[in-house]
């Protein structure tokens, strides 16, 4: 047992004294002037304290402090982080409590959480306090979590503080990845003034890249896209044109797609035109498909298959019907898409209207453990894949993602009852799942 004793020096009406306390001493053994000094850091707060005397409550109710339980021993005045009044979230709201935790040498990882929580709340005073007490700014800035949250929440004040503070500005001002990351997250959430602030402070070459163009296209604001192109040091290059065009087509933004087309005509028609219609089909936007048709972007078998990739199954089928009414060809890949997206209504419609299928259609249904889909395929003459059993026991996902285990066994039993062949690979896949 540790016999270390805690010596407390204090001044009372009778003069200076030193009092020796055992580590197991209760809060009642501490001199009142010491306790009063400790509590002066957190006026008006609930203080977690251990078993205390009635006199303690009388003394400290005069200070406006409401005592509950947790100061256990004299050398452990605050059980930091382990009670509801000293969580990192609670401390990050109180400057004096933050200082108190640093003075008591709270764990570094705990204080890092305090600093992070303070930063996302815009509490520059608490972040400043953390830096003053020696918290490593690199640990606060490491990774993307903090900047993602600040940009997402439109916390420009904290961004300005971090980019200008003597302890952090050298880390941030020349980091083009951080600039681009902040701007792309801000744009996705409509906070364009952060984009313009970064441009004003650090120049376009520090942030306008393919990720920012992608974010602008996802948000769908043509004016901001034009502004980025105008302010960019480099031209709107082929890679960026391709990315923006495909996103515009996929999201049904005719305005942006038309702008890209008009400002990159040669490249657009030479390289992009074969894929634009397929991405347009994913959007489910008939207006976008009509635009593609007017501009003679080709519709092919891929276009029909992509139409069924829309998460809205009813809209996906509606889009496919429109394409077929406008003579868009199809092939087995349309059935593959229907099965992969568990769109049984679409599979039935395409088969009733003459779309071919093959053994891969059956295999995809087995891999997705969709017995309703398998039953339809089996009963309507779809070729049975020899790989169906082994594909049922898929091993391509991480263990935490393998939510299909029970379904996999049910699917395998269903297949074997219908004489689907299997081999040792099925066993290997099952053992690895």
GUGU-978855 format. One record per residue (C-alpha): residue in three letters; x negated, y, z negated; residue number from 1. Coordinates in steps of 0.02 Angstrom, whole numbers, plus 50000, padded with zeros to 5 digits. Example, Ala and Ser with C-alpha at 12.3 -4.5 7.8 and 13.67 -1.06 7.14 Angstrom:
<mardos>
MARDO   fiba      c1      c2      c3   rotor
MARDO    ALA   49385   49775   49610       1
MARDO    SER   49316   49947   49643       2
</mardos>
This chain:
<mardos>
MARDO   fiba      c1      c2      c3   rotor
MARDO    UNK   50000   50000   50000       1
MARDO    UNK   49933   50171   50046       2
MARDO    UNK   49893   50266   49886       3
MARDO    UNK   49856   50429   49975       4
MARDO    UNK   49929   50576   49880       5
MARDO    UNK   49996   50739   49948       6
MARDO    UNK   49932   50897   49862       7
MARDO    UNK   50044   51050   49876       8
MARDO    UNK   49977   51221   49831       9
MARDO    UNK   50103   51358   49795      10
MARDO    UNK   50129   51518   49701      11
MARDO    UNK   50266   51541   49573      12
MARDO    UNK   50311   51672   49444      13
MARDO    UNK   50184   51594   49326      14
MARDO    UNK   50040   51600   49451      15
MARDO    UNK   49955   51487   49580      16
MARDO    UNK   49965   51301   49549      17
MARDO    UNK   49928   51139   49639      18
MARDO    UNK   50052   50997   49626      19
MARDO    UNK   50009   50818   49673      20
MARDO    UNK   50145   50711   49752      21
MARDO    UNK   50151   50528   49799      22
MARDO    UNK   50197   50490   49981      23
MARDO    UNK   50358   50415   49915      24
MARDO    UNK   50406   50572   49822      25
MARDO    UNK   50579   50639   49857      26
MARDO    UNK   50623   50811   49919      27
MARDO    UNK   50673   50859   49742      28
MARDO    UNK   50490   50849   49691      29
MARDO    UNK   50437   50989   49809      30
MARDO    UNK   50423   51164   49736      31
MARDO    UNK   50564   51279   49786      32
MARDO    UNK   50450   51409   49865      33
MARDO    UNK   50375   51276   49980      34
MARDO    UNK   50547   51214   50031      35
MARDO    UNK   50609   51391   50057      36
MARDO    UNK   50460   51428   50169      37
MARDO    UNK   50492   51271   50272      38
MARDO    UNK   50675   51309   50293      39
MARDO    UNK   50640   51488   50343      40
MARDO    UNK   50591   51421   50514      41
MARDO    UNK   50768   51361   50547      42
MARDO    UNK   50895   51479   50471      43
MARDO    UNK   51075   51435   50497      44
MARDO    UNK   51037   51259   50559      45
MARDO    UNK   51087   51092   50488      46
MARDO    UNK   50935   51016   50407      47
MARDO    UNK   50921   50828   50393      48
MARDO    UNK   50867   50787   50216      49
MARDO    UNK   50853   50635   50105      50
MARDO    UNK   50932   50599   49937      51
MARDO    UNK   50936   50767   49848      52
MARDO    UNK   50994   50834   49684      53
MARDO    UNK   51145   50941   49655      54
MARDO    UNK   51027   51084   49613      55
MARDO    UNK   50949   51068   49787      56
MARDO    UNK   51117   51098   49869      57
MARDO    UNK   51149   51246   49755      58
MARDO    UNK   50979   51324   49792      59
MARDO    UNK   50984   51306   49980      60
MARDO    UNK   51166   51343   50009      61
MARDO    UNK   51112   51520   49966      62
MARDO    UNK   50999   51515   50120      63
MARDO    UNK   51144   51470   50233      64
MARDO    UNK   51074   51296   50259      65
MARDO    UNK   51191   51146   50257      66
MARDO    UNK   51098   50992   50200      67
MARDO    UNK   51139   50818   50262      68
MARDO    UNK   51025   50667   50251      69
MARDO    UNK   50844   50638   50312      70
MARDO    UNK   50694   50720   50230      71
MARDO    UNK   50638   50554   50155      72
MARDO    UNK   50470   50590   50076      73
MARDO    UNK   50364   50739   50033      74
MARDO    UNK   50236   50703   50168      75
MARDO    UNK   50370   50675   50300      76
MARDO    UNK   50471   50835   50291      77
MARDO    UNK   50560   50807   50455      78
MARDO    UNK   50596   50639   50536      79
MARDO    UNK   50572   50717   50707      80
MARDO    UNK   50666   50641   50852      81
MARDO    UNK   50754   50509   50749      82
MARDO    UNK   50908   50601   50692      83
MARDO    UNK   51043   50698   50780      84
MARDO    UNK   50979   50868   50725      85
MARDO    UNK   50802   50844   50791      86
MARDO    UNK   50828   50762   50959      87
MARDO    UNK   50725   50834   51101      88
MARDO    UNK   50883   50912   51169      89
MARDO    UNK   50924   50997   51004      90
MARDO    UNK   50747   51060   50975      91
MARDO    UNK   50741   51132   51152      92
MARDO    UNK   50879   51253   51105      93
MARDO    UNK   50790   51327   50954      94
MARDO    UNK   50624   51420   50962      95
MARDO    UNK   50591   51416   50776      96
MARDO    UNK   50629   51231   50766      97
MARDO    UNK   50511   51202   50913      98
MARDO    UNK   50372   51295   50821      99
MARDO    UNK   50409   51195   50665     100
MARDO    UNK   50393   51031   50761     101
MARDO    UNK   50225   51084   50831     102
MARDO    UNK   50164   51134   50658     103
MARDO    UNK   50215   50963   50592     104
MARDO    UNK   50122   50882   50738     105
MARDO    UNK   50271   50796   50815     106
MARDO    UNK   50225   50661   50944     107
MARDO    UNK   50160   50732   51108     108
MARDO    UNK   50282   50635   51216     109
MARDO    UNK   50425   50702   51110     110
MARDO    UNK   50366   50881   51131     111
MARDO    UNK   50348   50854   51318     112
MARDO    UNK   50532   50807   51323     113
MARDO    UNK   50571   50963   51223     114
MARDO    UNK   50475   51069   51347     115
MARDO    UNK   50563   50987   51496     116
MARDO    UNK   50735   51014   51420     117
MARDO    UNK   50691   51195   51380     118
MARDO    UNK   50630   51224   51558     119
MARDO    UNK   50789   51161   51641     120
MARDO    UNK   50887   51278   51526     121
MARDO    UNK   50781   51426   51576     122
MARDO    UNK   50707   51446   51402     123
MARDO    UNK   50542   51527   51450     124
MARDO    UNK   50513   51572   51267     125
MARDO    UNK   50509   51390   51215     126
MARDO    UNK   50401   51339   51364     127
MARDO    UNK   50282   51481   51317     128
MARDO    UNK   50280   51417   51139     129
MARDO    UNK   50235   51243   51201     130
MARDO    UNK   50091   51310   51304     131
MARDO    UNK   50031   51415   51157     132
MARDO    UNK   50024   51260   51048     133
MARDO    UNK   49920   51171   51180     134
MARDO    UNK   50045   51063   51274     135
MARDO    UNK   49965   51009   51438     136
MARDO    UNK   50055   51102   51580     137
MARDO    UNK   50002   50969   51706     138
MARDO    UNK   50109   50841   51615     139
MARDO    UNK   50260   50955   51623     140
MARDO    UNK   50235   50982   51809     141
MARDO    UNK   50192   50803   51856     142
MARDO    UNK   50312   50711   51969     143
MARDO    UNK   50465   50783   52055     144
MARDO    UNK   50596   50774   51917     145
MARDO    UNK   50577   50951   51847     146
MARDO    UNK   50569   51038   52016     147
MARDO    UNK   50715   50937   52082     148
MARDO    UNK   50821   50992   51934     149
MARDO    UNK   50768   51176   51943     150
MARDO    UNK   50802   51187   52130     151
MARDO    UNK   50965   51091   52118     152
MARDO    UNK   51028   51203   51977     153
MARDO    UNK   50973   51366   52059     154
MARDO    UNK   50854   51405   51916     155
MARDO    UNK   50750   51534   52009     156
MARDO    UNK   50701   51623   51848     157
MARDO    UNK   50608   51471   51781     158
MARDO    UNK   50528   51438   51951     159
MARDO    UNK   50463   51617   51954     160
MARDO    UNK   50397   51597   51777     161
MARDO    UNK   50304   51436   51816     162
MARDO    UNK   50232   51502   51979     163
MARDO    UNK   50166   51659   51893     164
MARDO    UNK   50109   51593   51723     165
MARDO    UNK   49921   51591   51699     166
MARDO    UNK   49924   51408   51645     167
MARDO    UNK   50026   51344   51793     168
MARDO    UNK   50010   51461   51942     169
MARDO    UNK   49847   51389   52005     170
MARDO    UNK   49924   51216   52004     171
MARDO    UNK   50079   51271   52100     172
MARDO    UNK   50038   51415   52215     173
MARDO    UNK   49933   51312   52335     174
MARDO    UNK   50034   51152   52329     175
MARDO    UNK   50128   51151   52494     176
MARDO    UNK   50214   50987   52452     177
MARDO    UNK   50293   51066   52297     178
MARDO    UNK   50346   51218   52398     179
MARDO    UNK   50428   51111   52532     180
MARDO    UNK   50509   50996   52404     181
MARDO    UNK   50584   51140   52305     182
MARDO    UNK   50649   51224   52462     183
MARDO    UNK   50726   51066   52535     184
MARDO    UNK   50819   51026   52373     185
MARDO    UNK   50876   51207   52356     186
MARDO    UNK   50941   51211   52535     187
MARDO    UNK   51036   51047   52515     188
MARDO    UNK   51129   51131   52373     189
MARDO    UNK   51158   51296   52463     190
MARDO    UNK   51031   51400   52366     191
MARDO    UNK   50955   51490   52515     192
MARDO    UNK   50884   51634   52411     193
MARDO    UNK   50757   51511   52338     194
MARDO    UNK   50702   51472   52516     195
MARDO    UNK   50684   51658   52553     196
MARDO    UNK   50593   51689   52388     197
MARDO    UNK   50465   51555   52430     198
MARDO    UNK   50442   51632   52603     199
MARDO    UNK   50421   51807   52532     200
MARDO    UNK   50295   51753   52401     201
MARDO    UNK   50195   51621   52492     202
MARDO    UNK   50229   51629   52679     203
MARDO    UNK   50320   51516   52799     204
MARDO    UNK   50175   51398   52827     205
MARDO    UNK   50187   51343   52646     206
MARDO    UNK   50364   51274   52654     207
MARDO    UNK   50447   51265   52825     208
MARDO    UNK   50419   51086   52879     209
MARDO    UNK   50520   50939   52940     210
MARDO    UNK   50593   50907   52766     211
MARDO    UNK   50661   51084   52756     212
MARDO    UNK   50733   51073   52932     213
MARDO    UNK   50814   50909   52884     214
MARDO    UNK   50891   50989   52729     215
MARDO    UNK   50957   51136   52830     216
MARDO    UNK   51035   51016   52956     217
MARDO    UNK   51114   50912   52817     218
MARDO    UNK   51190   51068   52740     219
MARDO    UNK   51247   51122   52913     220
MARDO    UNK   51207   51308   52914     221
MARDO    UNK   51159   51369   53088     222
MARDO    UNK   51109   51543   53029     223
MARDO    UNK   50982   51472   52906     224
MARDO    UNK   50915   51357   53042     225
MARDO    UNK   50889   51506   53156     226
MARDO    UNK   50805   51601   53014     227
MARDO    UNK   50685   51457   52981     228
MARDO    UNK   50639   51444   53165     229
MARDO    UNK   50611   51631   53176     230
MARDO    UNK   50504   51639   53019     231
MARDO    UNK   50406   51481   53050     232
MARDO    UNK   50223   51501   53093     233
MARDO    UNK   50231   51347   53205     234
MARDO    UNK   50361   51325   53340     235
MARDO    UNK   50514   51214   53317     236
MARDO    UNK   50421   51059   53375     237
MARDO    UNK   50484   50899   53456     238
MARDO    UNK   50489   50799   53295     239
MARDO    UNK   50590   50933   53207     240
MARDO    UNK   50707   50952   53355     241
MARDO    UNK   50739   50766   53355     242
MARDO    UNK   50773   50758   53169     243
MARDO    UNK   50892   50907   53171     244
MARDO    UNK   50984   50846   53327     245
MARDO    UNK   51015   50672   53257     246
MARDO    UNK   51075   50740   53090     247
MARDO    UNK   51190   50863   53177     248
MARDO    UNK   51263   50723   53283     249
MARDO    UNK   51282   50607   53132     250
MARDO    UNK   51369   50741   53028     251
MARDO    UNK   51479   50802   53171     252
MARDO    UNK   51403   50977   53178     253
MARDO    UNK   51431   51026   53359     254
MARDO    UNK   51368   51203   53331     255
MARDO    UNK   51194   51149   53276     256
MARDO    UNK   51180   51012   53407     257
MARDO    UNK   51225   51134   53543     258
MARDO    UNK   51096   51259   53480     259
MARDO    UNK   50958   51127   53481     260
MARDO    UNK   51010   51073   53654     261
MARDO    UNK   51005   51250   53722     262
MARDO    UNK   50835   51287   53645     263
MARDO    UNK   50745   51127   53692     264
MARDO    UNK   50826   51076   53855     265
MARDO    UNK   50686   50978   53939     266
MARDO    UNK   50637   50877   53787     267
MARDO    UNK   50815   50853   53734     268
MARDO    UNK   50871   50774   53896     269
MARDO    UNK   50713   50673   53923     270
MARDO    UNK   50703   50591   53753     271
MARDO    UNK   50852   50626   53641     272
MARDO    UNK   51002   50606   53753     273
MARDO    UNK   51003   50415   53748     274
MARDO    UNK   51026   50414   53558     275
MARDO    UNK   51134   50566   53525     276
MARDO    UNK   51298   50479   53568     277
MARDO    UNK   51261   50336   53449     278
MARDO    UNK   51233   50456   53303     279
MARDO    UNK   51388   50552   53355     280
MARDO    UNK   51487   50390   53345     281
MARDO    UNK   51433   50366   53164     282
MARDO    UNK   51506   50536   53119     283
MARDO    UNK   51680   50483   53170     284
MARDO    UNK   51705   50656   53244     285
MARDO    UNK   51805   50649   53404     286
MARDO    UNK   51757   50831   53435     287
MARDO    UNK   51574   50781   53432     288
MARDO    UNK   51604   50634   53549     289
MARDO    UNK   51697   50748   53669     290
MARDO    UNK   51548   50867   53666     291
MARDO    UNK   51432   50722   53709     292
MARDO    UNK   51546   50669   53850     293
MARDO    UNK   51554   50845   53924     294
MARDO    UNK   51365   50858   53918     295
MARDO    UNK   51343   50688   53999     296
MARDO    UNK   51257   50601   53856     297
MARDO    UNK   51272   50417   53898     298
MARDO    UNK   51387   50301   53803     299
MARDO    UNK   51319   50124   53791     300
MARDO    UNK   51337   49963   53690     301
MARDO    UNK   51243   50039   53544     302
MARDO    UNK   51371   50179   53535     303
MARDO    UNK   51514   50058   53498     304
MARDO    UNK   51410   49965   53370     305
MARDO    UNK   51362   50128   53283     306
MARDO    UNK   51544   50183   53275     307
MARDO    UNK   51577   50045   53148     308
MARDO    UNK   51438   50107   53033     309
MARDO    UNK   51552   50243   52966     310
MARDO    UNK   51591   50209   52782     311
MARDO    UNK   51772   50255   52815     312
MARDO    UNK   51832   50090   52890     313
MARDO    UNK   51993   50160   52960     314
MARDO    UNK   51903   50307   53042     315
MARDO    UNK   51771   50188   53109     316
MARDO    UNK   51903   50086   53199     317
MARDO    UNK   51988   50243   53263     318
MARDO    UNK   51822   50304   53335     319
MARDO    UNK   51790   50135   53417     320
MARDO    UNK   51961   50138   53499     321
MARDO    UNK   51926   50312   53568     322
MARDO    UNK   51762   50252   53641     323
MARDO    UNK   51842   50102   53723     324
MARDO    UNK   51979   50213   53796     325
MARDO    UNK   51838   50314   53875     326
MARDO    UNK   51754   50161   53952     327
MARDO    UNK   51613   50140   53827     328
MARDO    UNK   51540   49964   53845     329
MARDO    UNK   51516   49844   53701     330
MARDO    UNK   51431   49679   53663     331
MARDO    UNK   51399   49560   53518     332
MARDO    UNK   51318   49700   53416     333
MARDO    UNK   51491   49776   53389     334
MARDO    UNK   51547   49617   53301     335
MARDO    UNK   51384   49617   53202     336
MARDO    UNK   51421   49794   53139     337
MARDO    UNK   51600   49747   53093     338
MARDO    UNK   51538   49600   52989     339
MARDO    UNK   51394   49695   52908     340
MARDO    UNK   51515   49832   52854     341
MARDO    UNK   51645   49707   52793     342
MARDO    UNK   51771   49783   52913     343
MARDO    UNK   51885   49634   52946     344
MARDO    UNK   52019   49741   53029     345
MARDO    UNK   51891   49803   53155     346
MARDO    UNK   51825   49627   53188     347
MARDO    UNK   52001   49564   53222     348
MARDO    UNK   52038   49709   53340     349
MARDO    UNK   51878   49692   53440     350
MARDO    UNK   51903   49505   53460     351
MARDO    UNK   52083   49528   53512     352
MARDO    UNK   52022   49650   53644     353
MARDO    UNK   51888   49540   53717     354
MARDO    UNK   51727   49587   53628     355
MARDO    UNK   51603   49442   53630     356
MARDO    UNK   51526   49368   53473     357
MARDO    UNK   51388   49243   53436     358
MARDO    UNK   51310   49139   53297     359
MARDO    UNK   51231   49296   53222     360
MARDO    UNK   51406   49361   53185     361
MARDO    UNK   51433   49206   53079     362
MARDO    UNK   51260   49222   53000     363
MARDO    UNK   51289   49403   52948     364
MARDO    UNK   51454   49355   52867     365
MARDO    UNK   51365   49218   52768     366
MARDO    UNK   51227   49336   52713     367
MARDO    UNK   51359   49458   52649     368
MARDO    UNK   51451   49319   52556     369
MARDO    UNK   51614   49374   52635     370
MARDO    UNK   51721   49216   52636     371
MARDO    UNK   51871   49305   52712     372
MARDO    UNK   51761   49356   52858     373
MARDO    UNK   51688   49180   52869     374
MARDO    UNK   51861   49102   52870     375
MARDO    UNK   51915   49215   53013     376
MARDO    UNK   51757   49173   53111     377
MARDO    UNK   51773   48986   53078     378
MARDO    UNK   51958   48977   53120     379
MARDO    UNK   51937   49077   53280     380
MARDO    UNK   51793   48982   53357     381
MARDO    UNK   51641   49087   53314     382
MARDO    UNK   51483   48983   53339     383
MARDO    UNK   51418   48924   53169     384
MARDO    UNK   51240   48979   53136     385
MARDO    UNK   51116   48846   53084     386
MARDO    UNK   51036   48978   52973     387
MARDO    UNK   51196   49022   52878     388
MARDO    UNK   51156   48918   52723     389
MARDO    UNK   50980   48984   52700     390
MARDO    UNK   51038   49162   52734     391
MARDO    UNK   51170   49143   52599     392
MARDO    UNK   51028   49121   52473     393
MARDO    UNK   50945   49285   52518     394
MARDO    UNK   50781   49330   52437     395
MARDO    UNK   50752   49500   52517     396
MARDO    UNK   50819   49604   52372     397
MARDO    UNK   50742   49649   52206     398
MARDO    UNK   50802   49545   52057     399
MARDO    UNK   50902   49689   51983     400
MARDO    UNK   50994   49709   52148     401
MARDO    UNK   51044   49526   52165     402
MARDO    UNK   51222   49549   52105     403
MARDO    UNK   51277   49421   52235     404
MARDO    UNK   51214   49265   52142     405
MARDO    UNK   51386   49196   52097     406
MARDO    UNK   51455   49240   52268     407
MARDO    UNK   51306   49157   52350     408
MARDO    UNK   51344   48989   52270     409
MARDO    UNK   51529   49002   52315     410
MARDO    UNK   51482   49044   52494     411
MARDO    UNK   51358   48900   52504     412
MARDO    UNK   51490   48777   52441     413
MARDO    UNK   51614   48844   52569     414
MARDO    UNK   51487   48820   52709     415
MARDO    UNK   51441   48644   52657     416
MARDO    UNK   51623   48593   52646     417
MARDO    UNK   51632   48637   52831     418
MARDO    UNK   51475   48539   52874     419
MARDO    UNK   51361   48689   52898     420
MARDO    UNK   51183   48621   52912     421
MARDO    UNK   51050   48660   52783     422
MARDO    UNK   50867   48620   52753     423
MARDO    UNK   50728   48641   52627     424
MARDO    UNK   50721   48829   52659     425
MARDO    UNK   50893   48844   52579     426
MARDO    UNK   50821   48766   52421     427
MARDO    UNK   50667   48879   52426     428
MARDO    UNK   50776   49033   52445     429
MARDO    UNK   50887   48977   52301     430
MARDO    UNK   50735   48949   52191     431
MARDO    UNK   50669   49121   52231     432
MARDO    UNK   50833   49210   52196     433
</mardos>
